[in-house]
Amino acid sequence: MKLLASLLMAAALAAPALSAAAADAAPKAPAKPDLAQGEAKYSTVCVACHAADGNSTIAANPKLAQQHPEYLVKQLQEFKSGKRQSAVMQGFASMLSDGDMRNISSWLASKPAKEGFAKDKDLVALGERIYRGGIQERGIAACAGCHSPNGAGIPAQYPRLSGQHADYTSQQLMEFRSGKRANSAQMVDVAAKMNDREIRAVSDYIAGLR
């Protein structure tokens, strides 16, 4: 009986320690994004190229306002690691911690995106056909399937495209096609089948989506 009592007492004493160890081993949820910190860091690192509210006025630089934060964090992490290549962006991303990236991305997601517009009326009809229906005979999927009919994208999966500068979208598609940008196998496969005219057309159409 004394042995049994000793064993029971030892088990009782060990239980709190085991519970504490299990609690320490459990994955901790990431801290809630701090939008004020995100705005402050954005204003220091990003504002010169992407504008004060994330609506870049430079056609070569993407609009970031209202973009899904998960997508932005992924891109920043891949710029930092070199998986997505850009000497300029790698330099800026290397200055940011994961927490900074979450804060900046969440702050940008809270800013409304400004509408864009298509410029080339001769190509916009072709762009619409590709965006909405793809080019079936060449195995080019419709952009709307992943990025939604109005270009809003799907949070945590596919980025928002509506209103994006046509020059920027066109450049990214060409980089996917050439292999310079290789951080999305899906987009590399789609862009590899598109010619310059089709890329220009769908990029112009996307600029006017809303």
C-alpha positions in Angstrom: 0.0 0.0 0.0 2.8 2.4 0.8 4.4 1.7 -2.6 1.1 2.4 -4.4 0.7 5.6 -2.4 4.2 6.7 -3.3 3.6 6.1 -7.0 0.3 8.0 -7.0 2.0 10.9 -5.2 4.8 11.0 -7.7 2.4 10.9 -10.6 0.4 13.8 -9.1 3.6 15.9 -8.6 4.7 15.2 -12.2 1.4 16.1 -13.9 1.8 19.9 -13.6 5.4 19.8 -14.9 4.3 17.7 -17.9 1.4 20.0 -18.6 3.7 23.0 -18.5 6.2 21.3 -20.8 3.4 20.4 -23.3 2.2 24.0 -23.2 5.7 25.3 -24.0 6.0 22.8 -26.9 2.7 23.8 -28.4 3.1 26.1 -31.4 2.3 29.7 -30.5 -0.1 31.7 -32.6 1.6 34.7 -34.4 1.1 38.0 -32.8 -1.7 40.1 -34.0 -0.5 42.6 -36.7 0.2 46.1 -35.4 -1.2 48.4 -38.1 0.5 51.5 -36.5 3.9 49.8 -36.6 3.1 48.7 -40.2 2.4 52.2 -41.3 5.5 53.6 -39.6 7.8 51.0 -41.2 6.1 51.3 -44.6 6.6 55.1 -44.4 10.3 54.5 -43.8 11.0 51.7 -46.3 8.4 51.5 -49.0 6.7 54.9 -49.5 9.1 56.3 -52.1 8.2 53.6 -54.7 4.7 52.6 -53.8 3.1 56.0 -52.6 1.8 57.0 -49.2 -1.4 54.9 -49.4 0.0 52.0 -51.4 -1.5 53.2 -54.7 1.7 53.6 -56.7 1.6 56.3 -59.4 4.6 54.8 -61.2 3.5 52.3 -63.8 6.6 50.0 -63.3 5.9 49.7 -59.5 2.8 47.7 -58.4 -0.1 49.1 -56.5 -0.2 47.3 -53.1 -3.2 48.8 -51.5 -6.0 46.3 -50.6 -3.7 43.4 -51.6 -4.2 40.2 -49.6 -1.7 40.3 -46.7 -0.7 36.6 -47.0 0.3 37.2 -50.6 2.4 40.3 -49.7 4.2 38.5 -46.8 5.0 35.6 -49.2 6.5 38.0 -51.8 8.5 39.9 -49.2 9.9 36.7 -47.7 10.8 35.4 -51.2 12.5 38.7 -52.2 14.5 38.5 -48.9 15.6 34.9 -49.6 16.3 35.5 -53.3 13.6 33.0 -54.4 12.0 36.0 -56.2 14.8 38.0 -57.8 15.0 41.8 -57.6 18.2 43.5 -56.4 16.1 46.5 -55.4 13.5 44.6 -53.5 15.9 42.2 -51.9 17.7 45.1 -50.4 14.6 46.6 -48.9 13.1 43.2 -47.8 16.4 42.3 -46.1 15.7 45.2 -43.7 12.4 43.7 -42.5 11.7 41.0 -39.9 8.8 38.6 -40.4 6.8 40.8 -37.9 7.5 43.9 -39.9 6.3 42.1 -43.1 3.1 41.1 -41.4 2.5 44.6 -40.0 3.1 46.3 -43.3 1.1 43.8 -45.3 -1.9 44.1 -43.0 -1.7 47.9 -43.0 -1.7 47.9 -46.9 -4.6 45.5 -47.0 -6.6 48.0 -45.0 -6.0 50.8 -47.6 -8.6 51.1 -50.4 -7.2 50.5 -53.9 -7.7 53.2 -56.5 -9.4 52.2 -59.7 -7.4 51.9 -62.9 -8.5 51.9 -66.5 -7.7 50.1 -69.8 -5.9 52.3 -72.4 -5.8 50.2 -75.6 -9.3 49.8 -77.1 -7.9 47.7 -79.9 -6.6 45.0 -77.5 -9.1 45.2 -74.6 -11.6 42.7 -76.3 -8.8 40.1 -76.7 -7.8 40.7 -73.1 -11.3 40.2 -71.8 -11.6 36.9 -73.8 -8.3 35.6 -72.3 -9.1 36.8 -68.8 -12.6 35.3 -68.7 -12.2 32.2 -70.9 -8.5 31.5 -71.5 -7.3 30.1 -74.8 -8.6 26.6 -74.7 -6.8 25.3 -77.9 -3.4 26.2 -76.4 -4.2 25.1 -72.9 -4.2 28.6 -71.4 -6.5 28.8 -68.4 -8.8 31.7 -67.7 -7.4 34.2 -65.3 -10.8 34.6 -63.7 -10.6 31.0 -62.4 -8.0 31.9 -59.8 -8.2 35.7 -59.6 -12.0 35.9 -59.7 -14.2 37.6 -62.4 -13.6 41.1 -61.0 -9.9 40.6 -60.2 -10.4 40.5 -56.4 -8.4 37.3 -56.1 -8.8 34.8 -53.4 -7.4 35.6 -49.9 -4.4 33.5 -48.9 -4.3 31.9 -52.3 -4.3 34.2 -55.3 -3.5 37.9 -55.4 -5.8 40.8 -56.2 -5.2 42.1 -59.8 -8.0 44.6 -60.5 -6.7 48.1 -61.3 -3.1 47.0 -61.4 -0.8 49.0 -63.7 -0.7 47.3 -67.1 3.0 47.9 -67.4 3.7 46.1 -64.2 1.4 43.1 -65.0 2.9 42.8 -68.4 6.4 42.8 -67.1 5.6 40.1 -64.5 4.0 37.9 -67.1 7.1 38.3 -69.4 9.4 37.4 -66.5 7.3 34.3 -65.7 7.5 33.4 -69.4 11.3 33.8 -69.5 11.9 32.0 -66.2 13.4 35.1 -64.5 10.5 35.0 -62.1 10.0 31.4 -61.0 8.2 31.7 -57.6 4.9 30.4 -59.0 4.9 27.2 -61.1 1.3 27.9 -62.1 2.1 31.3 -63.6 5.2 30.1 -65.3 3.1 27.4 -67.0 0.4 29.9 -68.1 2.8 32.7 -69.3 5.0 30.2 -71.2 2.1 29.7 -73.7 1.3 33.4 -74.2 2.7 35.7 -76.9 3.6 39.4 -76.4 0.3 40.7 -77.9 -1.8 38.4 -75.6 0.2 39.5 -72.6 -0.3 43.2 -73.4 -4.0 42.6 -74.0 -4.8 40.8 -70.8 -2.6 43.2 -68.8 -4.5 46.2 -70.2 -7.9 44.5 -69.5 -6.8 43.8 -65.9 -6.0 47.5 -65.4 -9.6 48.4 -66.0 -11.1 45.6 -63.9 -13.2 46.7 -60.9 
